[in-house]
Amino acid sequence: MVAALWDDRLHGLRFAQHRGLPYLSISSGLVDIAPEVVAGAQRANAAPILVAGHYCAGAVVLAALHSARQFDRIDAIRISAVLDELDTGGPAGIADLQRWSTATSAGLVRRDGVFTWVTGPDAQADVRRTDGTDLPGRSIAVLDVTSLALATDAPDVRFDFAVGESAGRRRGEPASFEVRIDLEGAGPGGAPIRRSRYLVHPAGQRPMTATGIALGVERLLGLRGEAVAPGVHTPETLLDPAYAVERLAETGAYFIGAPGDS
């Protein structure tokens, strides 16, 4: 059962639990996962639930974890995403953005190991596009922060987001997808490492989100890997980052270096 739209009455989840079917949702985001998590806890043995309300259904988290494979220790992660204003999706996608912004205008970061809500100037940030120009953005409350922080044990994690004209459209091309992934930490022997790369898709966020959903469905159906146990899961607990990046590349996504890479 895939809840590609916001299911405010949880009919899809209840249907899946009653029939023991795997369930995947992408619209709950961080601010709306409580009903799904509680429903999963109350009937822990009913069905596997994949909470994938991350950016692009978990594709960005998996790409970041793939980039982190060369680190022995991660000290800081910063994700900076540009969503083209012409690539927000249909009415359901726009409604999701409006609902999330109504629930909270604060961003969630991990700072010195503590999950912290930030507002005002602390939440504001410039988001740099691949062409070197900036868009005004802000920290947002997104599941990517918690997933990356707890998967890597990085004490500092932040996800900044801006809506505006993408670099692709600035060049006269279709709206493009662009996310900058900045990682700081240490490699073998404790040597400091900084990794800065852009994950880009010339066709925008739709193929990225679609791939994130397809990867989750494939895993839940047992088409790759062992059967998923009942309970609440997130993308990084079920999916191999290297495999995810391979599938993303097949759709046309690619990495490019960013200033500050070492």
KOLTORMAR-580464 format. One record per atom (N, C-alpha, C): residue in three letters; x, y, z. Coordinates in steps of 0.02 Angstrom, whole numbers, padded with zeros to 5 digits, always signed. Layout:
residues N
alaXYZ ...
//
This chain:
residues 262
met+00042-00059+00000 met+00000+00000+00000 met+00044+00061+00000 val+00039+00103-00051 val+00080+00164-00057 val+00034+00224-00049 ala+00047+00264+00002 ala+00010+00326+00013 ala+00050+00382-00019 ala+00039+00392-00084 ala+00074+00445-00120 ala+00044+00513-00106 leu-00016+00515-00078 leu-00050+00576-00059 leu-00058+00578+00017 trp-00071+00636+00043 trp-00082+00644+00115 trp-00147+00609+00135 asp-00141+00560+00179 asp-00198+00520+00201 asp-00215+00541+00273 asp-00254+00595+00279 asp-00265+00624+00345 asp-00307+00580+00391 arg-00343+00532+00364 arg-00383+00487+00405 arg-00350+00418+00415 leu-00291+00409+00386 leu-00252+00347+00392 leu-00291+00286+00366 his-00335+00296+00318 his-00372+00239+00291 his-00325+00188+00259 gly-00275+00213+00222 gly-00228+00168+00189 gly-00188+00127+00238 leu-00164+00158+00291 leu-00126+00123+00342 leu-00169+00071+00377 arg-00230+00089+00395 arg-00274+00041+00428 arg-00289-00018+00382 phe-00300-00004+00317 phe-00312-00057+00268 phe-00253-00105+00266 ala-00192-00076+00264 ala-00132-00118+00261 ala-00124-00159+00324 gln-00135-00129+00382 gln-00128-00166+00445 gln-00179-00222+00451 his-00239-00210+00431 his-00291-00261+00437 his-00277-00321+00392 arg-00240-00309+00338 arg-00227-00364+00290 arg-00154-00386+00291 gly-00115-00359+00335 gly-00045-00379+00340 gly-00003-00358+00280 leu-00021-00302+00248 leu+00014-00279+00188 leu+00067-00227+00206 pro+00123-00227+00170 pro+00172-00173+00180 pro+00142-00106+00163 tyr+00165-00055+00198 tyr+00138+00013+00189 tyr+00195+00062+00183 leu+00189+00109+00136 leu+00240+00160+00125 leu+00205+00227+00119 ser+00230+00278+00154 ser+00202+00345+00149 ser+00258+00395+00134 ile+00241+00448+00096 ile+00291+00498+00078 ile+00268+00569+00095 ser+00207+00577+00120 ser+00181+00645+00129 ser+00178+00668+00201 ser+00195+00624+00249 ser+00187+00645+00318 ser+00240+00695+00340 gly+00301+00690+00314 gly+00353+00735+00336 gly+00368+00726+00410 leu+00412+00767+00437 leu+00430+00760+00507 leu+00373+00782+00553 val+00335+00833+00532 val+00285+00862+00577 val+00222+00820+00583 asp+00212+00771+00539 asp+00149+00733+00539 asp+00158+00658+00549 ile+00216+00635+00571 ile+00227+00563+00575 ile+00197+00531+00637 ala+00178+00571+00687 ala+00155+00543+00750 ala+00098+00493+00741 pro+00045+00507+00702 pro-00008+00458+00694 pro+00016+00391+00665 glu+00061+00394+00616 glu+00087+00333+00586 glu+00130+00294+00635 val+00173+00329+00672 val+00217+00296+00719 val+00177+00264+00776 val+00127+00300+00802 val+00086+00273+00856 val+00045+00214+00831 ala+00016+00220+00771 ala-00022+00165+00743 ala+00022+00103+00734 gly+00084+00114+00712 gly+00131+00059+00704 gly+00151+00028+00770 ala+00158+00069+00822 ala+00176+00044+00888 ala+00118+00004+00920 gln+00057+00028+00909 gln+00000-00006+00939 gln-00014-00074+00908 arg+00005-00081+00845 arg-00004-00146+00811 arg+00063-00164+00780 ala+00112-00175+00823 ala+00181-00183+00801 ala+00192-00244+00757 asn+00150-00294+00763 asn+00159-00355+00724 asn+00113-00360+00664 ala+00078-00305+00648 ala+00028-00308+00595 ala+00058-00304+00525 ala+00104-00257+00515 ala+00130-00245+00447 ala+00193-00203+00450 pro+00238-00210+00401 pro+00295-00164+00397 pro+00272-00096+00371 ile+00294-00043+00404 ile+00276+00025+00386 ile+00340+00062+00369 leu+00345+00087+00308 leu+00403+00126+00287 leu+00383+00200+00287 val+00408+00236+00336 val+00396+00308+00341 val+00450+00343+00298 ala+00429+00365+00239 ala+00477+00394+00191 ala+00457+00465+00172 gly+00436+00503+00222 gly+00420+00573+00210 gly+00482+00617+00208 his+00538+00589+00189 his+00600+00626+00181 his+00599+00663+00114 tyr+00649+00705+00103 tyr+00654+00739+00038 tyr+00666+00687-00016 cys+00623+00689-00067 cys+00626+00640-00122 cys+00621+00569-00097 ala+00577+00558-00048 ala+00562+00491-00023 ala+00624+00453+00002 gly+00673+00489+00026 gly+00733+00458+00054 gly+00792+00456+00007 ala+00784+00477-00055 ala+00839+00472-00103 ala+00899+00514-00082 val+00886+00573-00053 val+00942+00617-00033 val+00979+00588+00027 val+00942+00561+00075 val+00975+00529+00133 val+01021+00473+00109 leu+00997+00431+00064 leu+01038+00375+00041 leu+01098+00400+00002 ala+01090+00452-00038 ala+01147+00480-00075 ala+01199+00509-00027 ala+01176+00542+00026 ala+01223+00569+00075 ala+01260+00514+00112 leu+01225+00461+00130 leu+01258+00406+00164 leu+01308+00371+00117 his+01293+00369+00053 his+01340+00341+00005 his+01404+00384+00003 ser+01396+00450+00004 ser+01454+00495+00004 ser+01495+00489+00068 ala+01461+00468+00122 ala+01495+00464+00187 ala+01536+00400+00196 arg+01536+00356+00148 arg+01566+00289+00157 arg+01641+00293+00168 gln+01674+00347+00143 gln+01747+00352+00150 gln+01769+00379+00218 phe+01720+00400+00259 phe+01736+00429+00324 phe+01737+00376+00378 asp+01784+00383+00424 asp+01783+00343+00485 asp+01741+00377+00539 arg+01737+00443+00535 arg+01697+00482+00582 arg+01666+00541+00546 ile+01602+00553+00559 ile+01567+00611+00530 ile+01556+00662+00586 asp+01580+00723+00575 asp+01570+00776+00624 asp+01513+00822+00606 ala+01502+00833+00542 ala+01450+00880+00521 ala+01423+00861+00453 ile+01358+00870+00446 ile+01324+00858+00382 ile+01280+00919+00369 arg+01286+00946+00309 arg+01241+00999+00288 arg+01214+00983+00219 ile+01148+00981+00214 ile+01115+00971+00150 ile+01083+01037+00130 ser+01094+01058+00068 ser+01065+01120+00042 ser+01028+01104-00023 ala+00963+01112-00021 ala+00921+01091-00078 ala+00887+01150-00110 val+00885+01149-00176 val+00847+01198-00215 val+00789+01162-00249 leu+00729+01185-00236 leu+00670+01159-00270 leu+00646+01213-00318 asp+00647+01197-00382 asp+00624+01246-00431 asp+00549+01260-00421 glu+00530+01322-00424 glu+00460+01340-00412 glu+00413+01311-00464 leu+00439+01288-00520 leu+00397+01256-00570 leu+00400+01179-00564 asp+00432+01155-00512 asp+00442+01083-00503 asp+00417+01059-00435 thr+00365+01093-00409 thr+00340+01075-00343 thr+00290+01018-00345 gly+00273+00994-00406 gly+00224+00941-00411 gly+00155+00968-00424 gly+00105+00925-00419 gly+00036+00945-00431 gly+00004+00974-00369 pro-00062+00977-00368 pro-00098+01006-00310 pro-00082+00972-00244 ala-00072+00906-00245 ala-00057+00870-00183 ala+00011+00890-00156 gly+00061+00897-00200 gly+00127+00918-00178 gly+00127+00989-00150 ile+00090+01033-00182 ile+00085+01102-00158 ile+00049+01103-00090 ala-00002+01062-00083 ala-00039+01058-00019 ala+00007+01033+00036 asp+00051+00986+00021 asp+00098+00961+00071 asp+00143+01018+00096 leu+00171+01057+00049 leu+00214+01112+00068 leu+00178+01162+00112 gln+00115+01176+00094 gln+00076+01224+00133 gln+00060+01197+00202 arg+00045+01132+00206 arg+00029+01102+00271 arg+00090+01102+00317 trp+00147+01084+00290 trp+00208+01082+00331 trp+00226+01152+00355 ser+00218+01203+00312 ser+00235+01271+00333 ser+00186+01298+00385 thr+00124+01273+00383 thr+00074+01293+00433 thr+00090+01261+00500 ala+00113+01197+00498 ala+00127+01161+00561 ala+00184+01194+00599 thr+00236+01216+00565 thr+00291+01249+00598 thr+00332+01289+00548 ser+00354+01347+00570 ser+00401+01386+00529 ser+00472+01377+00553 ala+00480+01338+00606 ala+00547+01325+00634 ala+00581+01269+00596 gly+00647+01270+00598 gly+00686+01216+00570 gly+00712+01171+00625 leu+00726+01109+00608 leu+00756+01063+00656 leu+00827+01048+00636 val+00874+01060+00681 val+00944+01044+00668 val+00970+01001+00725 arg+01026+00969+00714 arg+01063+00939+00770 arg+01125+00981+00780 arg+01132+01005+00840 arg+01187+01050+00857 arg+01222+01025+00920 asp+01286+01009+00913 asp+01324+00981+00970 asp+01289+00920+00999 gly+01261+00880+00956 gly+01229+00818+00978 gly+01158+00825+01003 val+01131+00886+01002 val+01064+00899+01028 val+01017+00920+00971 phe+00959+00886+00965 phe+00910+00907+00916 phe+00878+00972+00941 thr+00880+01023+00899 thr+00862+01091+00920 thr+00818+01124+00867 trp+00765+01158+00890 trp+00724+01197+00845 trp+00755+01266+00837 val+00758+01290+00774 val+00788+01355+00760 val+00737+01399+00724 thr+00737+01462+00740 thr+00692+01510+00709 thr+00730+01574+00695 gly+00697+01621+00661 gly+00727+01686+00648 gly+00792+01682+00611 pro+00841+01724+00629 pro+00905+01724+00594 pro+00941+01656+00597 asp+00932+01619+00651 asp+00966+01553+00656 asp+00941+01505+00603 ala+00880+01514+00580 ala+00852+01469+00530 ala+00868+01490+00459 gln+00888+01552+00450 gln+00900+01578+00383 gln+00967+01555+00356 ala+00970+01545+00290 ala+01032+01523+00259 ala+01029+01537+00184 asp+01086+01550+00155 asp+01091+01555+00082 asp+01103+01485+00054 val+01066+01468+00002 val+01075+01403-00031 val+01106+01415-00099 arg+01164+01387-00109 arg+01201+01400-00171 arg+01183+01350-00225 arg+01165+01376-00283 arg+01150+01334-00340 arg+01215+01310-00373 thr+01208+01262-00419 thr+01267+01235-00451 thr+01304+01285-00495 asp+01270+01340-00514 asp+01303+01391-00555 asp+01338+01444-00513 gly+01340+01433-00446 gly+01375+01478-00402 gly+01334+01536-00374 thr+01272+01542-00395 thr+01229+01596-00369 thr+01189+01570-00309 asp+01167+01616-00267 asp+01132+01599-00205 asp+01058+01614-00209 leu+01020+01575-00172 leu+00949+01588-00160 leu+00939+01594-00085 pro+00896+01640-00062 pro+00882+01643+00009 pro+00842+01581+00030 gly+00865+01547+00082 gly+00832+01487+00105 gly+00829+01485+00181 arg+00809+01428+00207 arg+00804+01421+00279 arg+00807+01348+00299 ser+00826+01337+00361 ser+00824+01269+00389 ser+00751+01247+00394 ile+00737+01184+00378 ile+00669+01159+00382 ile+00667+01097+00427 ala+00607+01082+00450 ala+00596+01023+00492 ala+00583+00964+00445 val+00633+00923+00433 val+00628+00869+00385 val+00660+00807+00414 leu+00633+00749+00398 leu+00657+00686+00425 leu+00729+00671+00407 asp+00754+00701+00354 asp+00823+00689+00334 asp+00872+00706+00390 val+00855+00757+00430 val+00900+00778+00484 val+00906+00722+00536 thr+00850+00694+00557 thr+00853+00642+00608 thr+00883+00578+00580 ser+00865+00560+00519 ser+00892+00499+00489 ser+00967+00502+00482 leu+00993+00557+00456 leu+01065+00563+00445 leu+01102+00568+00512 ala+01074+00606+00559 ala+01108+00613+00624 ala+01114+00547+00660 leu+01060+00508+00660 leu+01061+00446+00698 leu+01097+00390+00660 ala+01098+00393+00593 ala+01134+00342+00554 ala+01209+00351+00558 thr+01232+00414+00563 thr+01304+00427+00562 thr+01332+00447+00630 asp+01289+00464+00677 asp+01307+00491+00742 asp+01342+00558+00736 ala+01330+00593+00681 ala+01359+00660+00673 ala+01326+00708+00724 pro+01366+00746+00761 pro+01337+00791+00811 pro+01306+00854+00781 asp+01324+00871+00719 asp+01297+00931+00688 asp+01267+00913+00620 val+01202+00923+00612 val+01167+00907+00550 val+01116+00962+00536 arg+01112+00982+00474 arg+01066+01036+00455 arg+01043+01024+00383 phe+00980+01042+00370 phe+00952+01037+00302 phe+00922+01105+00285 asp+00952+01139+00237 asp+00928+01204+00214 asp+00893+01197+00147 phe+00841+01237+00138 phe+00795+01228+00082 phe+00777+01295+00053 ala+00777+01299-00013 ala+00757+01361-00047 ala+00713+01343-00107 val+00663+01383-00119 val+00620+01376-00178 val+00634+01435-00224 gly+00649+01420-00287 gly+00663+01473-00335 gly+00685+01444-00401 glu+00713+01485-00442 glu+00734+01464-00509 glu+00797+01421-00504 ser+00793+01360-00529 ser+00850+01314-00527 ser+00903+01335-00578 ala+00963+01308-00570 ala+01017+01323-00617 ala+00999+01301-00687 gly+00964+01244-00693 gly+00944+01221-00759 gly+00900+01271-00795 arg+00850+01296-00760 arg+00804+01344-00792 arg+00838+01411-00805 arg+00887+01429-00763 arg+00924+01490-00776 arg+00964+01486-00841 arg+00980+01424-00862 arg+01016+01414-00925 arg+00968+01407-00983 gly+00903+01414-00971 gly+00854+01406-01024 gly+00833+01334-01036 glu+00850+01290-00988 glu+00833+01219-00993 glu+00775+01204-00945 pro+00750+01142-00944 pro+00697+01125-00896 pro+00721+01134-00824 ala+00673+01139-00779 ala+00689+01144-00708 ala+00730+01085-00686 ser+00785+01098-00651 ser+00831+01045-00630 ser+00826+01033-00555 phe+00849+00975-00535 phe+00854+00956-00465 phe+00926+00966-00444 glu+00937+00998-00387 glu+01006+01007-00363 glu+01007+01009-00287 val+01048+00967-00259 val+01057+00963-00186 val+01132+00961-00173 arg+01154+01005-00130 arg+01224+01004-00110 arg+01231+00965-00045 ile+01280+00919-00044 ile+01293+00877+00015 ile+01363+00894+00040 asp+01367+00924+00099 asp+01431+00941+00130 asp+01442+00897+00191 leu+01498+00862+00192 leu+01516+00818+00247 leu+01584+00837+00274 glu+01590+00838+00340 glu+01655+00850+00372 glu+01666+00796+00424 gly+01728+00774+00429 gly+01745+00723+00478 gly+01816+00700+00471 ala+01827+00637+00483 ala+01895+00609+00482 ala+01895+00543+00444 gly+01950+00531+00410 gly+01959+00469+00374 gly+02003+00421+00413 pro+02029+00370+00380 pro+02074+00323+00413 pro+02133+00359+00445 gly+02149+00341+00506 gly+02205+00372+00540 gly+02189+00439+00572 gly+02126+00460+00565 gly+02106+00524+00595 gly+02119+00585+00553 ala+02141+00576+00491 ala+02153+00634+00448 ala+02088+00669+00432 pro+02085+00736+00437 pro+02023+00772+00423 pro+02005+00767+00349 ile+01940+00761+00337 ile+01914+00757+00269 ile+01854+00803+00264 arg+01848+00837+00207 arg+01789+00875+00191 arg+01766+00853+00122 arg+01703+00835+00116 arg+01675+00812+00053 arg+01616+00855+00035 ser+01619+00888-00023 ser+01565+00932-00046 ser+01547+00914-00118 arg+01486+00891-00127 arg+01464+00872-00194 arg+01392+00892-00204 tyr+01375+00902-00267 tyr+01305+00913-00287 tyr+01277+00848-00316 leu+01217+00833-00297 leu+01178+00781-00330 leu+01129+00817-00375 val+01133+00802-00440 val+01096+00840-00491 val+01053+00792-00533 his+00995+00816-00552 his+00955+00781-00603 his+00926+00834-00650 pro+00941+00829-00714 pro+00919+00881-00761 pro+00843+00882-00771 ala+00809+00830-00750 ala+00736+00827-00758 ala+00698+00846-00695 gly+00732+00870-00644 gly+00698+00893-00584 gly+00688+00840-00532 gln+00645+00856-00483 gln+00637+00812-00425 gln+00593+00751-00438 arg+00552+00752-00490 arg+00505+00698-00500 arg+00538+00630-00508 pro+00589+00623-00552 pro+00621+00557-00557 pro+00658+00537-00494 met+00681+00586-00455 met+00715+00570-00392 met+00665+00541-00342 thr+00608+00575-00335 thr+00557+00552-00289 thr+00529+00485-00311 ala+00518+00478-00376 ala+00491+00415-00402 ala+00539+00357-00388 thr+00604+00369-00395 thr+00653+00317-00380 thr+00653+00300-00306 gly+00648+00351-00263 gly+00645+00337-00192 gly+00585+00293-00174 ile+00528+00307-00205 ile+00469+00265-00192 ile+00479+00195-00219 ala+00505+00190-00280 ala+00514+00124-00312 ala+00562+00081-00271 leu+00615+00111-00245 leu+00663+00073-00204 leu+00629+00047-00141 gly+00587+00088-00110 gly+00552+00066-00051 gly+00503+00011-00064 val+00466+00017-00119 val+00417-00035-00138 val+00452-00100-00154 glu+00506-00097-00192 glu+00545-00156-00209 glu+00567-00193-00146 arg+00591-00155-00098 arg+00615-00186-00036 arg+00558-00215+00005 leu+00503-00178+00011 leu+00447-00201+00051 leu+00415-00264+00022 leu+00416-00270-00044 leu+00387-00329-00076 leu+00434-00389-00076 gly+00494-00381-00050 gly+00541-00436-00048 gly+00573-00452-00114 leu+00572-00403-00160 leu+00603-00414-00226 leu+00678-00405-00223 arg+00702-00375-00170 arg+00775-00369-00159 arg+00786-00372-00084 gly+00823-00421-00062 gly+00836-00428+00009 gly+00785-00472+00043 glu+00797-00485+00106 glu+00752-00529+00144 glu+00687-00494+00159 ala+00638-00532+00181 ala+00573-00504+00197 ala+00579-00452+00252 val+00541-00398+00246 val+00543-00344+00295 val+00496-00362+00353 ala+00522-00357+00413 ala+00483-00374+00472 ala+00431-00321+00487 pro+00376-00339+00518 pro+00327-00288+00539 pro+00360-00237+00586 gly+00333-00177+00585 gly+00360-00123+00626 gly+00370-00060+00585 val+00397-00009+00616 val+00408+00055+00583 val+00480+00059+00559 his+00489+00077+00495 his+00555+00079+00464 his+00564+00147+00429 thr+00626+00166+00417 thr+00643+00224+00376 thr+00688+00200+00319 pro+00695+00241+00266 pro+00732+00218+00207 pro+00802+00191+00221 glu+00839+00227+00264 glu+00909+00206+00275 glu+00915+00142+00315 thr+00861+00120+00348 thr+00863+00056+00384 thr+00850-00004+00339 leu+00823+00008+00280 leu+00805-00047+00235 leu+00845-00049+00171 leu+00872+00008+00149 leu+00900+00013+00082 leu+00975+00024+00084 asp+01010-00008+00037 asp+01082-00001+00030 asp+01098+00063-00008 pro+01135+00111+00021 pro+01149+00174-00013 pro+01183+00165-00081 ala+01230+00118-00086 ala+01265+00108-00150 ala+01217+00086-00204 tyr+01172+00039-00186 tyr+01123+00016-00234 tyr+01076+00073-00254 ala+01056+00113-00206 ala+01011+00169-00220 ala+01043+00218-00269 val+01108+00233-00259 val+01142+00280-00303 val+01147+00251-00374 glu+01158+00186-00380 glu+01159+00154-00446 glu+01092+00164-00482 arg+01038+00153-00446 arg+00972+00160-00476 arg+00958+00234-00494 leu+00979+00280-00451 leu+00970+00350-00466 leu+01008+00370-00529 ala+01069+00343-00536 ala+01109+00358-00595 ala+01075+00333-00659 glu+01041+00277-00654 glu+01006+00250-00713 glu+00950+00296-00736 thr+00923+00337-00691 thr+00870+00384-00711 thr+00898+00449-00739 gly+00964+00459-00734 gly+00995+00520-00759 gly+01026+00564-00706 ala+01024+00544-00642 ala+01054+00583-00589 ala+01130+00573-00589 tyr+01166+00623-00565 tyr+01239+00618-00562 tyr+01266+00666-00509 phe+01328+00652-00487 phe+01363+00694-00440 phe+01413+00739-00477 ile+01421+00800-00453 ile+01475+00843-00475 ile+01508+00874-00414 gly+01571+00890-00420 gly+01607+00921-00364 gly+01582+00990-00349 ala+01590+01011-00287 ala+01570+01078-00266 ala+01631+01112-00235 pro+01632+01178-00235 pro+01688+01214-00202 pro+01695+01192-00129 gly+01756+01180-00108 gly+01769+01157-00040 gly+01781+01083-00035 asp+01772+01046-00091 asp+01784+00975-00090 asp+01860+00962-00082 ser+01877+00909-00045 ser+01948+00892-00035 ser+01959+00818-00037 
//
